[in-house]
Amino acid sequence: MGKEKMSKKNKMLKIFSKALLIVIGAVLTAYGLEAVLIPNQVSDGGVTGLSIVGSQLFGLPLGLLIAIINIPFVFLGYKQIGKSFALYSILGIAALAISASLMHHVHTIIEGDTLLVTVVGGIIIGMGMGLALRNGGALDGIDMLAVLLSRKLPFGTSDLILFLNTFVFIVVSFVFGLQGAILSALAYFIASKVIHIVEEGLSGSKTFKIITNQPEIMVETIRDRLGRGATYSDAYGGYSNEQFKEITCVINRLEESKIKEIIHEIDPEAFVVVYDVAEVRGGSFKKKDIH
């Protein structure tokens, strides 16, 4: 009974911490919009960009438009991704709408320098949106629409996001001019890169898959000189049908050059595939002391 109560308490604490971080992300995004981008005639992409245009054209509160325009996209998120995602997104969008309304007359921190405006604005917005996405919510619905369309059309999600935002920036150009649209697209690009970093982390990990004729020596050297474990799996040549031992090893980015040096030293002809890893959990990934 005690364990069940503790488990429930931990679950509630986790939900609360996620909700709090999503709200913080929303507040940060609103600050980037109201203190950096909008006063300098620069917009954002997606639903937020359309809301900014609507606010400028019709004089309606930005927060109100963000809330209203995102309603159908939240419904899409509920249908396509799930209830918890929709609830977290509602929380985030509501926090963004309220924060944008409260910060409407906040002091502008940068004026005039267009390059600095796009960089700083993009970074602040990217950090806010990335924080929300990392914790299971979304502050902008255009990605949800792209996911849905990708299931109906012969295009990838990223292609559709680009297409939809191209339309948004064309609309932006009618309000902020061509320069404003170009700066908005640049700020959106910077924000998207920051979102990726916030979601996946700056350090990250890499997986090395190695096919060598000296697998035992390779694994032993990696363990001794890097303090990393590795796993074997059987691999067969598609042409020769020859059997090999494939080594899989997960490292952090700082160890990449060192493991390449080890591979080249032991078997310069080894076949190596390297790819990024978004997250590593469980198992024995923890680095062992090599001294």
Residue pairs with C-beta under 8 A, 6 or more apart in sequence:
18 88
18 135
18 136
18 137
19 88
19 91
19 135
21 131
21 132
21 134
21 135
22 88
22 91
22 92
22 95
22 131
22 132
22 135
22 136
22 137
23 91
23 92
23 95
24 128
24 131
25 92
25 127
25 128
25 129
25 130
25 131
25 132
25 135
25 139
26 92
26 93
26 95
26 96
26 99
26 128
26 132
26 139
27 95
27 96
27 99
27 128
28 124
28 125
28 127
28 128
28 131
29 48
29 96
29 99
29 124
29 125
29 128
29 129
29 132
29 139
30 96
30 99
30 100
30 102
30 103
30 128
31 99
31 103
31 106
31 124
31 128
32 120
32 121
32 123
32 124
32 125
32 128
33 44
33 48
33 52
33 62
33 100
33 121
33 125
34 62
34 100
34 103
34 104
34 106
35 103
35 106
35 107
35 108
35 109
36 42
36 108
36 109
36 110
36 117
36 120
36 121
36 124
37 43
37 44
37 117
37 121
37 125
37 184
37 187
38 52
38 62
39 108
39 111
40 108
40 110
40 111
40 112
40 114
40 117
40 121
41 176
41 177
41 180
42 114
42 117
42 118
42 121
42 176
42 180
42 183
42 184
42 187
43 49
43 52
43 53
43 169
43 172
43 175
43 176
43 180
43 181
43 184
43 187
44 52
44 125
44 184
44 187
44 188
44 191
45 140
45 142
45 165
45 168
45 169
45 184
45 185
45 188
45 191
46 140
46 141
46 142
46 143
46 164
46 165
46 168
46 188
47 66
47 69
47 70
47 73
47 140
47 141
47 142
48 66
48 96
48 139
48 140
49 165
49 168
49 169
49 171
49 172
49 184
49 188
50 65
50 69
50 168
50 171
51 62
51 65
51 66
51 69
52 62
52 172
53 171
53 172
53 174
53 175
54 60
54 65
54 69
55 61
55 62
55 65
56 175
56 176
57 175
61 100
61 101
61 104
62 100
62 101
62 104
63 96
63 97
63 98
63 99
63 100
63 101
64 97
64 101
66 93
66 96
66 97
66 100
67 93
67 94
67 97
69 141
70 89
70 93
70 140
70 141
72 141
73 140
73 141
73 142
73 144
73 145
74 86
74 89
74 90
74 93
74 141
74 144
75 86
76 141
76 144
76 145
76 147
76 148
77 85
77 86
77 89
77 138
77 141
77 144
78 85
78 86
80 144
80 147
80 148
81 144
81 147
84 136
85 136
85 137
85 138
88 132
88 135
88 136
88 137
88 138
89 137
89 138
89 139
89 141
91 137
92 132
92 137
92 138
92 139
93 138
93 139
93 141
96 139
109 120
110 116
110 117
110 120
110 121
111 117
114 179
114 183
117 183
117 187
118 183
118 186
118 187
118 190
119 187
119 190
121 187
121 191
122 186
122 187
122 188
122 189
122 190
122 191
122 194
123 190
123 191
123 194
125 187
125 191
125 194
126 190
126 191
126 192
126 193
126 194
126 195
126 197
126 198
127 194
127 198
128 139
129 138
129 139
129 140
129 191
129 195
130 194
130 195
130 196
130 197
130 198
130 199
131 198
132 138
132 139
133 195
133 198
133 199
134 198
134 199
138 144
142 161
142 164
142 165
142 168
143 157
143 161
145 160
145 164
146 157
146 158
146 160
146 161
146 164
147 157
149 155
149 160
150 156
150 157
150 160
153 160
155 163
165 185
165 188
169 181
169 184
169 185
169 188
170 181
172 180
172 181
172 184
173 180
173 181
176 184
199 278
200 278
200 279
201 279
203 252
203 253
203 254
204 252
204 253
204 276
204 277
204 278
205 250
205 251
205 252
205 253
205 276
205 277
205 279
205 280
205 285
206 250
206 251
206 252
206 253
206 256
206 274
206 275
206 276
206 277
207 248
207 249
207 250
207 274
207 275
207 276
207 277
208 247
208 248
208 249
208 250
208 251
208 259
208 263
208 272
208 273
208 274
209 246
209 247
209 248
209 272
209 273
209 274
210 218
210 246
210 247
210 248
210 249
210 263
210 270
210 271
210 272
211 235
211 244
211 245
211 246
211 247
211 270
211 271
211 272
212 218
212 245
212 247
212 263
212 266
212 267
212 270
212 271
213 244
213 267
213 269
213 270
214 266
214 267
215 232
215 244
215 245
215 247
217 266
218 230
218 247
218 262
218 263
218 266
218 267
218 270
219 230
219 232
219 247
221 262
221 265
221 266
222 228
222 230
222 247
222 249
222 259
222 262
223 229
223 230
223 288
224 290
225 258
225 262
225 290
226 251
226 255
226 258
226 259
226 262
226 287
226 290
227 287
227 288
227 289
227 290
228 249
228 250
228 251
228 255
228 259
228 287
228 288
229 249
229 284
229 288
230 247
230 248
230 249
231 247
231 248
231 249
232 245
232 246
232 247
232 248
233 245
233 246
233 248
234 243
234 244
234 245
234 246
235 243
235 244
235 245
235 246
236 242
236 243
236 244
237 243
237 244
249 259
250 277
250 280
250 285
251 259
256 274
260 272
263 270
263 272
